[in-house]
Amino acid sequence: MSSQSEVLLNRLSDIFKRYRNDPVLFVREMLQVEPTEQQCALLEACAPEGAMVTIRSGHGVGKTCTLAWLILWFLWTRLNVRVPCTASTASQLRDVLWAELSVWRERLPKELRDATVIQNDRLMLAGEIGRTQYAVARTARREDPTAMHGFHAPHLLYVVDEASGVPDEVFEVMRGALTEQNARVVMTSNPTKVTGYFYDTHMSDGARNMWTRLHFSCLDSPLVSTKYVEQMKEEYGEGSDVYRVRVLGEFPRASITQFIPIDIVEEAQKRGAVLKRENFSYAPVILGADVSYFGDDRSALFLRQGLYAELLWEGRNIDTKEYADLIARFAFELKHDRVFVDVTGVGAGVVDSLRGMGVSVTGVSSASASSRGELHNKRMEMWWNMKEWLSEGGCIPNNVSLKEDLVAPEFTYSLNTGKMLLESKQSMKARKVRSPDLADALALTFSYPVSRGEHKTRGEEHHVHGGRRRSYNNVLS
């Protein structure tokens, strides 16, 4: 026996043919509302079969509301429909998208409203047809990217709200599912991050050509008050990243949670192509050594002298004694004032060996307390000092790995202390970002203040072999 919804769909099928390829008309006639120009652009972009649409926008332009319209249009204008919906958080799905669906379901004509059932994580047509005619909410989680897998239907629409915060692993699963012939996908977001798949759909040459890209500024939306725009301008400034993201709908120069912006790094690399070490002969010679043992992480050794910095060595799978010997040779060759070594893990063994060779060395524990009250620990303090140095004229080599390491970590605030905290290496690996070993080595050179001429050249004999100095790649004369 056919359900009420199925009978209704069959009876209204001729009427709904008018709407099947025209979601704007559906919204106007079925929901009795006039979409803005931006909302019309979103709806029209999603109308063709196989549409792949990505929208970056400012705050309050009505993008989530438009997604709700789109879902209702899709459910009521074709048979055998699945609409998997995801977002960066469960609350975004439940409290925002599903709340919008509830509001606009009430605006449907009574027959359609009565035949449309909304639950905590599902919107479907009433009766048996609801088994094949529904939208479902699935939280996007890195630990379970398969939540968006396994949907098959003649008509599929994938909806991703606040896509900038959705893990790339979820997109990988979803992209595999888009091989369905008639599958559509639409994603919207405030563009808060300069990494990840959502960013790539707008800015990467490889990904963006696959997508219809839309950009909505608050300045062009009648839904956003001029008071809001003026308030954001007054509070943050027109040149701020917050204004760029929340008003202009532009990607920030740095992720909202990214600690070091990419433009600071690129400027430092440009200076590094011009300035030389001899320009800073008056400054102390400081070495920073990040230590790993075996595995994917790298050991790295950096020189910093004044505004000049150079990567002396990087490598993997070097034992502590061999690494200490290598550091000592660089230290004496460069007439060092101080070497800072990360003592987390196996670093303490490197420090002990260096002391035995007469190197002026200080072991640094990243987890120790910061000398600055507003920063959570020593690692945050070192990165803070490094960021200031980069901003104030620091020069670094044009090294792609170093650039990626410097811009990779995000920051947050400790729940216990409220102090600023740099993202841990474990957290970065969980989101498939490698450990920033080269940047950590440079950051170590900012551990403590150092004066020029601190270290006498005692221990010089430790790096002499066979009556002459032994040379290593990148050693400066």
C-alpha positions, 0 to 999 in steps of 0.5 A: 500500500502506498504511503501518503507521501508517495501518493502526494509525490505522484499526484504532484509530479507534474507540478514538481517538474517545473521545479526539478531544475529550478530551485529558485522557483521552488523557494519562491512558490513553495516557501514564499520567500524571495532569495537574495542575489547571492542565494539565487547564485548558490541555488542555481549553481546546484541545479545541474546534475553532477554539480560541484559547488564550493562557497566561501562567504562572510558571516550572516549572508544566509548560506545555511538557510539556503542549504536548508532550502536546497535540501527541501527542494531536492527531497520533493522534486525527485524520487529515490533521494539521499542527502548526506549532510555533514559539518565541522561539529555536531552542534553546527548540524543540530543547532544550525542546519537542522534548526533551519530545516525545522523552520523552513519545513513549517513554511511548506504548504500544509500537505507537504509539511504534514508529509515531511518528518524531521527528527534529531538527525534525519529529515524524511518523507512520511511512511515507507517512502522515507526509507529511500527519500531522506536527508541525514546528519553525520558529524565529520570526524577524523577518527571516523571518516567513513561516516559519509561513505556508503550512500547510493541512490539515483539522486545524491546530494552531499551537503557540507556546512562550515567546510573549512573545519571538516577534516581532509579524510572526510573529503577523501571518502566523499570524493570517492562516493561522487563517482555516482553518476548524478551525485551533487555536492555543495560546501559552504564556509567562512574561509577560516583556514589557509590549509585543507581541502576547502581552501584547495577548492578555491585556491589550488590550481589542481582542485579548483578547476573541478568546482564551481566557486562562489564568493559572498561578501557581507558588503553585497548582502542585504541580510547583513546590517551596516551596523555589523560591518562598521562594528567589525571595522571598528573592533578589528580594522579593515586590514585584519584577518578577522575582517577579511574572513567574517565580512569580506568572505576572503581567506585570511593571510593566516588561518585564524588559529595559525600562529605564524602567517605565511606572508611573514615567512615569505618576506623573511625568505626574500631578505634571506636571499640578500643579507649575509652572515658577515652583516651580523658579525657583532651578534652572538653565534647561537645554534639550535638542535632539534633531536629525533632518534629513529622514525619519520621525524627529522633531527635538525641543526640551525645557526642564528646570528643576529637577523641571519639564520641558516640550516646547517644540517638535517637528517634522520636515523642518527644516534645521539653520539654521532649527532653530538659529534656533528654538532660539536664540529659545527659549534667549534668551526663557527666559534659558537657562543651557545648551543641549545638542545631540545632535551625532550626524549633522547636529547639529554644524551646529546647534551651530556656528550656535548658537555664532555667535548667542551661545547657551551651547551644548554638543554631546553625542556619545551614543557618547562615554564615560560618566563612570560606569564601569558604563555603556557610553556617554554615551547610557546615562548620560543615560537613567540620570540621567533615570530617576533624576530621574523616580523622584525627583519629576520632572514631565513633560507628559501627552503620549502620544508622550513616554510611549511614547518613555520606556518603549520602549527596552530595555537589555542589557549590552555583550558586550565590556565587560559594561557596561549599554547602552541599545538603539540606535535602529536596533535599535528600528526593527528591531522596529518601534518608532519612534525615541524622539526626544522622550525623547532630547531630555529626556535631553540635559538631563542630559548634564552638570551646569549651574549657575544664572546660567552664561549672561549674556544676550549675544546678546539682539539675535539674537532681536529682529526689527523692534523686538519679540520674535518669539513661538513656540508654547509659549514660556514667559514 
